Amino acid sequence: MAVRAEKNKPAGKRILLNVAAGVGLLAVVVLLLVWLAGGFHPKIDSMAGWLASEGGAGGEGSPAGQGGPPSAGAPLPPGTATAKVTLRKVPHIETAVGTVRAVHEMALASKLLAKVVEVHVTAGQRVSAGEVLVRLDAEDLAARLAQSESAAAAARAARDQARIEFDRVKGLLERQAASQIEWDRVQSALKAAEAELQRAQQSVTESRTVLSYATIAAPIDAVVIDKRVSAGDTAAPGQVLLTLFDPTHMQLVASVRESLTQRLRVGQTIGVRIDTLGYPCDGRISEIVPEAEAASRSFLVKVTGPCPPGVYSGMFGRLLIPLDEESVLVVLRSAVRRVGQLDLVMVVQDGRMLRRAVKLGRTFDDEVEVLSGLREGEAVVESAVEGA
């Protein structure tokens, strides 16, 4: 037993050495990570200290590179214009996203099975009402129309002959030189000839109408959205050849949640913004679809109104729904200076200018909302100071 214990001693030492090596390696890795994270470097305690170290908050009383306390500031030059930080009442706006659609959008489809002979438009092209857009092969339809017109001419001649026979027998009957049976015969013949003529004329009208299907024209002044056929293709009945829209009548179709729909009514003027163009405008609610979507519990609201150039069907837009008023803290936009990723203002305190970072929000004319960094009633330099 003593011999076995002596043999196990070297193995135990190796285990202890391995554990010690692992702990040492782990300590080195931890120290390296702390060094990379800047744990052994001095840090700036606050944003104010950083601003002071840059020289703006230290003012004239702070040596270059030493920073100084933020409260030191720089003296306010005589005659410098200042402005107060004030509260402003603005309507709280809720947005509803939507899509721009044309009020008049149409798909022109073929009513015939025929070859496409001519296509006169491309996508994006403006067309006028009545302008020919597509022509289909119509040789067989033209021949059918000619046959119908020939049949109508024959029916008209037969009707004229039956009328002549009718008038002759009528004269004989008045002189009692014709029998009743002959009179009945010519009456029936005239009626049959007139009916046949009407049938032939209706056939001509039908053939002319079918022939007109081979020429597809623009129903209104519009813009071509998409061209789906080319010359040489075969068009089938019901196949869409072109899609058009009227660019002068556009609408924003937005999904509005049911709690906000109660604040809207047809005919109400409401704000609209097209994000891509950065263009706000006023529109009029033309329709509120009286059915909620089951998945989102929202209603479709359609708003029409004046639209800027460059608005096309399918663009993204927002509906601006006014709610109750709210108080926001605002400052003049001219008092804010952008430095890198910071918005800075010069606050006036005890006749000195102190540089302060602020967080901004929405813009209202020549003022901007202050989310943090200023308090109501504080004075700021009206025009941003160079180097601030």
C-alpha positions in Angstrom: 0.0 0.0 0.0 2.8 2.3 0.8 4.4 1.7 -2.6 1.1 2.5 -4.4 0.8 5.8 -2.5 4.3 6.8 -3.5 3.5 6.2 -7.2 0.4 8.5 -7.0 2.3 11.5 -5.8 3.8 12.5 -9.2 0.3 12.3 -10.8 -1.2 14.7 -8.1 1.6 17.2 -8.7 0.9 17.2 -12.5 -2.8 17.9 -11.8 -1.9 20.9 -9.5 0.5 22.3 -12.1 -2.2 22.1 -14.8 -4.8 23.8 -12.6 -2.3 26.6 -11.7 -1.4 27.1 -15.4 -5.1 27.3 -16.4 -5.8 29.9 -13.6 -2.8 32.0 -14.7 -3.9 31.9 -18.4 -7.4 33.0 -17.4 -6.0 35.9 -15.3 -3.9 37.0 -18.3 -7.0 36.9 -20.6 -9.1 38.9 -18.1 -6.4 41.6 -17.7 -6.1 41.9 -21.4 -9.8 42.3 -21.9 -9.9 45.0 -19.2 -7.0 46.8 -20.9 -8.7 46.7 -24.3 -11.9 48.1 -22.7 -10.0 51.1 -21.4 -10.0 50.1 -17.8 -6.5 51.4 -17.1 -7.1 54.7 -18.9 -8.5 57.9 -17.3 -12.1 58.6 -18.3 -14.0 61.8 -18.7 -16.5 61.9 -15.8 -19.3 63.7 -17.6 -20.4 65.4 -20.8 -19.9 68.7 -19.1 -16.2 67.8 -18.3 -15.7 66.7 -22.0 -17.1 70.0 -23.2 -15.0 71.9 -20.8 -11.9 70.0 -21.9 -12.6 71.1 -25.5 -12.3 74.7 -24.3 -15.9 75.9 -24.8 -17.2 75.6 -21.3 -13.9 76.7 -19.7 -14.1 80.2 -21.2 -11.4 82.6 -20.8 -10.7 81.7 -17.2 -9.6 78.1 -18.1 -6.1 77.4 -19.5 -6.0 75.6 -22.8 -6.1 71.9 -22.3 -7.0 72.0 -18.6 -10.8 72.4 -19.0 -11.9 74.1 -15.9 -15.4 74.0 -14.3 -18.4 74.2 -16.6 -19.8 77.1 -14.6 -17.0 79.4 -15.6 -18.2 80.2 -19.1 -17.3 83.1 -21.3 -18.5 86.7 -20.7 -21.6 87.7 -22.7 -20.5 90.3 -25.3 -22.5 93.6 -25.0 -25.5 93.8 -27.4 -25.7 90.0 -27.9 -29.4 89.0 -28.6 -30.9 86.4 -26.4 -34.1 84.4 -26.5 -36.1 82.6 -23.8 -36.9 78.9 -23.7 -40.7 78.8 -23.7 -43.6 76.3 -23.6 -45.7 76.2 -26.7 -49.1 74.6 -27.2 -49.2 72.3 -30.2 -51.8 69.7 -31.3 -50.7 66.2 -30.6 -50.4 64.3 -33.9 -51.0 60.6 -34.4 -49.8 59.2 -37.7 -51.3 56.4 -39.8 -49.3 54.9 -42.6 -50.9 54.4 -46.0 -50.2 54.0 -49.7 -50.8 56.5 -52.5 -53.4 55.3 -55.0 -55.0 56.8 -58.0 -58.7 57.6 -57.7 -59.1 56.6 -61.3 -57.0 53.6 -62.1 -58.0 51.2 -64.9 -56.9 48.0 -66.6 -57.5 47.8 -70.3 -58.1 44.1 -71.3 -58.6 42.4 -74.6 -62.1 41.0 -75.5 -60.7 39.0 -78.4 -58.4 36.1 -79.2 -56.2 37.9 -81.7 -52.6 38.7 -82.5 -51.2 42.0 -81.3 -50.3 44.1 -84.4 -49.3 47.5 -83.0 -48.4 48.9 -79.5 -48.0 52.6 -79.5 -47.1 53.4 -75.8 -44.5 52.6 -73.2 -44.7 52.6 -69.4 -44.7 56.2 -68.0 -46.0 57.7 -71.2 -48.8 60.3 -71.0 -51.8 59.6 -73.3 -54.9 61.6 -74.3 -58.5 60.5 -74.3 -59.3 58.6 -77.5 -55.6 58.0 -78.4 -55.0 54.6 -80.0 -52.8 52.5 -77.7 -53.0 48.9 -79.1 -54.3 47.4 -82.3 -55.2 43.8 -82.7 -55.4 41.7 -85.9 -58.9 42.3 -87.3 -59.0 40.9 -90.8 -61.5 38.2 -90.0 -63.7 40.7 -88.1 -63.6 43.1 -91.1 -64.7 40.3 -93.4 -67.5 39.4 -91.0 -68.7 43.0 -91.0 -68.7 43.0 -94.8 -70.8 39.9 -94.8 -73.3 41.4 -92.4 -73.5 44.6 -94.5 -74.2 42.5 -97.6 -76.9 40.5 -95.8 -78.5 43.7 -94.6 -78.5 45.1 -98.2 -80.2 41.9 -99.4 -82.8 42.1 -96.6 -83.5 45.7 -97.5 -84.1 44.8 -101.1 -86.4 42.0 -100.1 -88.3 44.3 -97.8 -88.7 46.9 -100.6 -90.0 44.1 -103.0 -92.5 42.9 -100.3 -93.7 46.5 -99.8 -94.3 46.9 -103.6 -96.3 43.7 -103.6 -98.2 44.8 -100.5 -99.2 48.1 -102.2 -100.2 46.3 -105.4 -102.5 43.9 -103.6 -103.9 46.6 -101.4 -105.0 48.5 -104.5 -106.6 45.4 -106.0 -108.4 44.7 -102.7 -109.8 48.2 -102.7 -111.3 47.5 -106.2 -112.4 44.1 -105.0 -110.1 42.5 -107.5 -108.0 40.5 -105.0 -108.9 37.7 -102.6 -108.6 37.8 -98.8 -106.0 35.0 -98.9 -103.8 37.0 -101.3 -104.1 40.0 -99.0 -103.1 38.0 -95.9 -100.1 36.6 -97.9 -98.6 39.9 -98.8 -99.1 41.2 -95.2 -97.2 38.3 -93.8 -94.5 38.6 -96.4 -94.0 42.3 -95.6 -93.7 41.7 -91.9 -91.2 38.9 -92.5 -89.1 41.1 -94.7 -89.1 43.9 -92.2 -88.1 41.5 -89.4 -85.3 40.0 -91.5 -84.0 43.5 -92.3 -83.9 44.4 -88.6 -82.0 41.2 -87.8 -79.5 42.0 -90.6 -79.0 45.5 -89.2 -78.5 44.2 -85.7 -75.9 41.8 -87.1 -74.1 44.7 -88.8 -74.1 46.6 -85.4 -72.7 43.5 -83.7 -70.0 43.0 -86.2 -69.0 46.7 -86.1 -68.9 46.6 -82.3 -66.7 43.4 -82.3 -64.4 45.0 -84.9 -64.0 48.1 -82.6 -62.6 45.7 -79.9 -59.5 45.3 -82.1 -58.6 49.0 -81.5 -57.9 49.8 -77.8 -57.9 53.5 -77.1 -57.4 55.6 -73.9 -60.7 56.3 -72.2 -59.3 59.4 -70.4 -56.2 61.6 -70.2 -53.9 59.3 -68.2 -50.4 57.9 -67.6 -49.4 54.4 -68.6 -48.4 52.4 -65.5 -47.5 49.1 -67.2 -47.4 47.7 -70.7 -47.9 43.9 -70.6 -47.9 43.0 -74.3 -45.7 43.6 -77.4 -46.3 43.4 -81.1 -46.5 39.8 -82.2 -48.0 38.5 -78.9 -51.4 36.7 -78.9 -54.0 38.4 -76.7 -56.6 36.3 -75.0 -60.1 37.4 -73.9 -59.8 39.0 -70.5 -56.0 39.4 -70.7 -54.9 42.8 -69.3 -52.8 44.6 -71.9 -52.3 48.0 -70.3 -52.9 49.7 -66.9 -53.5 53.5 -66.7 -54.1 56.0 -64.0 -55.2 59.6 -63.8 -52.3 61.6 -62.2 -54.5 64.6 -61.4 -56.7 62.7 -59.0 -54.6 60.8 -56.3 -55.6 59.6 -52.9 -53.9 58.3 -49.8 -55.4 55.0 -48.5 -54.4 54.5 -44.9 -55.3 52.0 -42.2 -56.5 53.8 -39.1 -57.1 52.0 -35.8 -60.7 52.0 -34.7 -60.1 54.3 -31.7 -58.8 57.1 -34.0 -61.5 56.5 -36.6 -64.1 57.9 -34.2 -62.3 61.3 -34.6 -62.6 61.4 -38.4 -65.5 62.2 -40.7 -66.1 62.4 -44.4 -65.4 65.8 -45.7 -62.9 66.7 -42.9 -59.6 68.4 -43.9 -56.6 66.6 -42.6 -52.8 66.7 -43.0 -50.9 64.3 -45.3 -47.1 63.9 -45.7 -45.3 62.0 -48.4 -42.0 61.0 -46.8 -40.0 60.5 -50.0 -40.7 64.1 -51.2 -40.8 65.6 -47.7 -43.9 67.4 -48.8 -46.8 68.1 -46.3 -50.2 69.0 -47.7 -53.8 69.2 -46.7 -56.3 66.6 -48.0 -60.0 65.9 -47.6 -61.4 62.7 -46.3 -63.4 61.3 -49.2 -64.4 57.9 -47.8 -64.2 55.8 -44.7 -64.8 52.2 -45.5 -67.5 51.1 -42.9 -65.8 47.7 -42.2 -62.9 46.9 -40.0 -60.1 44.6 -40.9 -60.4 41.6 -38.6 -56.6 41.1 -38.2 -55.6 44.7 -37.4 -59.0 46.1 -36.1 -58.5 49.1 -38.4 -60.5 51.0 -41.0 -59.5 52.1 -44.4 -59.6 55.9 -44.8 -59.2 57.5 -48.2 -58.0 61.1 -48.4 -57.9 63.1 -51.6 -56.4 66.5 -52.2 -53.8 68.6 -54.1 -50.7 66.6 -54.8 -47.2 67.8 -55.7 -45.5 66.8 -58.9 -43.7 63.4 -58.7 -46.4 61.6 -56.7 -47.1 58.2 -58.2 -49.3 55.3 -57.3 -47.8 53.0 -54.7 -45.7 55.6 -52.9 -45.6 55.6 -49.0 -47.4 58.3 -47.1 -48.6 59.2 -43.7 -52.0 60.5 -42.5 -51.6 63.2 -39.7 -54.5 62.8 -37.3 -54.8 65.7 -34.9 -55.6 64.9 -31.3 -55.6 67.0 -28.1 -53.1 69.8 -27.6 -49.8 69.2 -25.7 -47.2 71.5 -24.2 -43.7 71.3 -25.6 -40.5 73.1 -24.7 -39.1 75.1 -27.7 -36.1 77.2 -28.6 -35.2 79.2 -31.7 -33.6 77.0 -34.4 -31.0 79.7 -34.9 -29.7 79.3 -31.3 -28.7 75.6 -32.0 -25.4 74.7 -33.5 -24.6 71.2 -34.8 -21.2 69.9 -33.9 -20.5 66.4 -35.0 -23.4 64.4 -33.5 -24.2 66.9 -30.8 -26.7 69.8 -30.8 -25.3 72.6 -28.7 -26.7 75.9 -27.4 -25.1 78.8 -25.4 -27.0 79.3 -22.2 -26.8 82.7 -20.5 -26.3 82.6 -16.7 -25.2 85.6 -14.6 -23.8 87.4 -17.6 -21.8 84.5 -18.9 -22.3 82.0 -21.8 -22.2 78.3 -20.9 -22.2 75.7 -23.7 -24.7 72.9 -23.2 -25.7 69.8 -25.2 -29.4 69.4 -25.8 -31.6 66.7 -27.4 -34.0 68.0 -30.0 -37.3 66.8 -31.3 -39.9 68.1 -33.8 -39.6 71.4 -35.8 -42.2 74.1 -35.6 -41.6 76.9 -38.1 -38.5 78.8 -36.8 -38.5 76.9 -33.5 -37.5 73.4 -32.5 -38.6 71.1 -29.7 -36.2 70.5 -26.8 -36.5 67.1 -25.3 -33.8 67.5 -22.7 -31.0 69.9 -21.7 -32.9 73.1 -21.1 -35.6 74.4 -18.7 -38.5 76.8 -19.3 -37.4 80.4 -18.8 -33.7 79.9 -19.4 -32.1 82.4 -21.8 -29.9 81.3 -24.7 -27.9 83.3 -27.3 -30.2 83.9 -30.2 -27.7 83.1 -32.9 -25.4 80.1 -32.6 -21.8 81.2 -31.8 -19.1 80.0 -34.1 -16.9 77.4 -32.5 -19.7 76.5 -30.0 
